[in-house]
């Protein structure tokens, strides 16, 4: 009998243990978990806000840097010609040398600058590709003469000589004379290996109405419909970017 009673008590205890439930977490634990979730959310939100602010500041600073470079970089433009007349001993005009004048309008000097100027007699054809010629009139590849343009300085480049007969024919309306050319250069803010294109300035003018004042010949310059451009504007003139 005692054995049966012991077995019954063991079964009752096992039954009681199986019916025992785990108590739910206290209110304090639930509150801590909720606060942790809220805290984590605000940390993530602050990170997103800071990232957006940093990107905005970076864009502002990049824009300011680009504007500063644009304001300071070299910018070469064609200014016209300085002329020098040559006469024979009897005082008759022999030729006129036209010295192209270039000016760096920027506040920093150029790097690796080159320039070239050509003269052309007659009407410019519609499909004219503005080739380069040397002093003898032979067509050459675009090579240019080395140049250096300091800040705000006007520099003369290699002159082009025009004979007295051509000057007289222009004055009488029997001849047309054009000058065209280009200058390429880099600024101090770029390097040849940085992937950025260099700068280019092109010009084309017709020389008309020659007049003599003392020992100098002056002519009026009329801009051509094409070939007056700078940098990206010149891509359509060349058919491809010029990045020398």
C-alpha positions as CSV (number, residue, x, y, z in Angstrom):
1,X,0.0,0.0,0.0
2,X,2.8,2.4,0.9
3,X,4.3,1.8,-2.5
4,X,1.1,2.7,-4.3
5,X,0.8,5.9,-2.2
6,X,4.4,6.9,-3.2
7,X,3.7,6.3,-6.9
8,X,0.5,8.3,-6.7
9,X,2.3,11.2,-5.0
10,X,5.0,11.2,-7.7
11,X,2.4,11.2,-10.4
12,X,0.7,14.2,-8.7
13,X,3.9,16.1,-8.5
14,X,4.8,15.5,-12.2
15,X,1.2,16.5,-13.1
16,X,1.6,19.7,-11.1
17,X,4.9,20.5,-12.7
18,X,3.5,20.0,-16.2
19,X,0.7,22.4,-15.5
20,X,3.1,25.1,-14.3
21,X,3.3,28.1,-16.8
22,X,6.2,30.6,-17.3
23,X,5.1,34.0,-16.0
24,X,5.0,36.8,-18.7
25,X,7.8,39.3,-18.7
26,X,7.4,42.2,-16.3
27,X,6.3,45.7,-17.5
28,X,9.8,46.9,-16.8
29,X,11.4,44.6,-19.3
30,X,8.9,45.5,-22.1
31,X,9.5,49.2,-21.5
32,X,13.3,48.8,-21.8
33,X,12.9,46.9,-25.1
34,X,10.6,49.6,-26.5
35,X,12.9,52.4,-25.5
36,X,15.8,50.5,-27.1
37,X,13.9,50.2,-30.4
38,X,13.0,53.9,-30.3
39,X,16.6,54.9,-29.4
40,X,18.0,52.8,-32.3
41,X,15.5,54.4,-34.7
42,X,16.5,57.9,-33.8
43,X,20.2,57.0,-34.1
44,X,19.6,55.7,-37.7
45,X,17.5,58.8,-38.5
46,X,20.3,61.1,-37.3
47,X,22.8,59.2,-39.4
48,X,20.6,59.6,-42.5
49,X,20.2,63.4,-41.8
50,X,23.9,63.8,-41.2
51,X,24.7,62.0,-44.5
52,X,22.3,64.2,-46.5
53,X,23.8,67.3,-44.9
54,X,27.3,66.2,-45.6
55,X,26.4,65.5,-49.3
56,X,24.8,68.9,-49.6
57,X,27.9,70.6,-48.1
58,X,30.2,68.7,-50.4
59,X,28.2,69.9,-53.4
60,X,28.3,73.5,-52.2
61,X,32.0,73.3,-51.6
62,X,32.6,71.6,-55.0
63,X,30.5,74.4,-56.7
64,X,32.5,77.1,-54.9
65,X,35.8,75.5,-55.9
66,X,34.7,75.3,-59.5
67,X,33.6,78.9,-59.5
68,X,36.9,79.9,-57.9
69,X,38.9,78.1,-60.6
70,X,36.8,79.6,-63.3
71,X,37.4,83.1,-61.9
72,X,41.2,82.6,-61.6
73,X,42.1,80.3,-64.5
74,X,43.9,81.6,-67.6
75,X,41.6,82.7,-70.5
76,X,43.3,83.6,-73.8
77,X,41.5,85.8,-76.4
78,X,42.5,87.2,-79.7
79,X,42.9,91.0,-79.5
80,X,43.7,92.0,-83.1
81,X,46.9,92.9,-85.0
82,X,49.8,95.3,-84.5
83,X,51.1,96.3,-88.0
84,X,54.6,97.3,-89.1
85,X,55.0,98.8,-92.6
86,X,58.1,98.4,-94.8
87,X,59.1,100.9,-97.5
88,X,61.8,101.0,-100.0
89,X,64.4,103.8,-100.1
90,X,62.1,105.9,-102.2
91,X,59.3,105.7,-99.7
92,X,57.1,103.2,-101.6
93,X,55.3,100.6,-99.6
94,X,56.8,97.1,-100.0
95,X,54.9,95.0,-97.4
96,X,53.0,95.1,-94.1
97,X,53.7,92.7,-91.3
98,X,50.7,91.8,-89.2
99,X,51.6,90.7,-85.7
100,X,48.7,88.8,-84.0
101,X,48.0,89.9,-80.5
102,X,46.8,87.5,-77.8
103,X,45.8,88.5,-74.3
104,X,45.4,86.3,-71.2
105,X,42.4,87.8,-69.4
106,X,42.8,85.5,-66.4
107,X,44.7,86.1,-63.2
108,X,47.0,83.1,-63.5
109,X,49.4,82.2,-66.4
110,X,49.0,79.7,-69.1
111,X,50.8,76.3,-69.2
112,X,52.1,74.7,-72.4
113,X,50.5,77.3,-74.7
114,X,50.8,77.2,-78.5
115,X,49.4,79.4,-81.3
116,X,49.3,79.7,-85.0
117,X,47.9,82.3,-87.5
118,X,47.2,82.0,-91.2
119,X,46.3,84.4,-94.0
120,X,44.1,83.5,-96.9
121,X,43.5,85.5,-100.1
122,X,40.1,85.1,-101.9
123,X,36.7,84.0,-100.9
124,X,36.5,81.3,-98.2
125,X,34.7,78.2,-99.6
126,X,31.7,76.8,-97.8
127,X,33.5,73.6,-96.9
128,X,36.7,75.3,-95.8
129,X,38.4,73.4,-92.9
130,X,40.8,76.2,-92.0
131,X,44.1,74.4,-92.6
132,X,47.5,75.7,-91.3
133,X,50.2,77.0,-93.6
134,X,53.8,77.8,-92.9
135,X,55.5,81.0,-94.1
136,X,56.1,79.5,-97.6
137,X,52.5,78.7,-98.1
138,X,52.9,75.0,-97.6
139,X,50.1,73.3,-95.6
140,X,51.3,71.8,-92.3
141,X,49.8,69.8,-89.5
142,X,48.5,71.7,-86.5
143,X,51.7,72.1,-84.6
144,X,51.8,75.7,-83.4
145,X,54.5,77.9,-82.0
146,X,55.3,77.6,-78.3
147,X,54.0,80.6,-76.3
148,X,53.6,81.8,-72.7
149,X,50.8,84.2,-71.7
150,X,51.2,85.8,-68.3
151,X,48.2,87.2,-66.4
152,X,46.6,90.2,-68.1
153,X,49.5,90.5,-70.6
154,X,49.2,91.1,-74.3
155,X,51.7,89.1,-76.4
156,X,52.5,89.2,-80.1
157,X,53.0,86.0,-82.0
158,X,54.6,85.2,-85.4
159,X,53.6,87.8,-87.9
160,X,52.1,87.3,-91.4
161,X,53.5,89.5,-94.2
162,X,51.2,90.9,-96.8
163,X,52.7,92.5,-99.9
164,X,51.9,96.0,-101.1
165,X,50.0,94.9,-104.2
166,X,47.6,92.8,-102.1
167,X,47.0,95.8,-99.8
168,X,46.3,98.0,-102.9
169,X,43.9,95.4,-104.4
170,X,42.0,95.2,-101.1
171,X,41.6,98.9,-101.1
172,X,40.3,98.9,-104.7
173,X,37.9,96.0,-104.0
174,X,39.8,93.5,-106.2
175,X,40.9,91.2,-103.5
176,X,39.8,89.8,-100.2
177,X,42.1,88.9,-97.3
178,X,41.3,86.8,-94.3
179,X,43.3,86.0,-91.1
180,X,42.4,83.0,-89.0
181,X,44.2,81.1,-86.3
182,X,44.1,79.4,-82.9
183,X,45.7,79.2,-79.5
184,X,45.8,76.2,-77.2
185,X,46.8,76.1,-73.6
186,X,46.2,74.6,-70.2
187,X,45.7,76.4,-66.9
188,X,47.6,75.9,-63.7
189,X,44.7,74.0,-62.1
190,X,45.0,71.0,-64.5
191,X,47.6,68.5,-65.5
192,X,48.1,66.7,-68.9
193,X,47.3,63.4,-67.2
194,X,44.2,64.4,-65.3
195,X,41.8,63.5,-68.1
196,X,40.6,67.1,-68.5
197,X,40.8,68.8,-71.9
198,X,42.9,71.8,-72.5
199,X,41.6,75.1,-73.6
200,X,41.4,76.5,-77.2
201,X,40.6,79.9,-78.7
202,X,39.9,80.3,-82.4
203,X,39.4,83.4,-84.6
204,X,38.7,84.4,-88.2
205,X,38.5,87.9,-89.5
206,X,38.4,89.6,-92.9
207,X,40.7,92.6,-93.2
208,X,39.2,95.5,-95.1
209,X,39.5,99.2,-95.7
210,X,43.3,99.7,-95.4
211,X,44.4,103.1,-94.5
212,X,47.9,104.6,-94.0
213,X,48.6,106.8,-91.0
214,X,52.2,107.9,-91.0
215,X,54.4,104.8,-91.5
216,X,51.7,102.4,-90.4
217,X,48.9,100.6,-92.2
218,X,45.6,100.0,-90.4
219,X,42.8,97.8,-91.5
220,X,39.2,97.2,-90.3
221,X,38.5,93.6,-89.1
222,X,35.2,92.0,-89.7
223,X,34.4,88.7,-87.9
224,X,33.8,85.6,-90.1
225,X,30.5,83.7,-89.7
226,X,32.4,80.7,-88.4
227,X,35.6,79.9,-86.6
228,X,35.2,82.4,-83.7
229,X,34.9,80.3,-80.6
230,X,36.5,79.1,-77.3
231,X,36.7,75.6,-75.7
232,X,33.6,73.5,-76.1
233,X,32.2,75.9,-78.7
234,X,35.0,74.9,-81.0
235,X,34.1,71.2,-81.1
236,X,31.6,71.8,-83.9
237,X,34.3,73.8,-85.8
238,X,36.7,70.9,-85.8
239,X,34.4,68.0,-85.9
240,X,36.1,66.6,-82.8
241,X,37.3,67.9,-79.4
242,X,40.7,69.6,-79.4
243,X,42.4,68.5,-76.2
244,X,46.1,69.3,-77.0
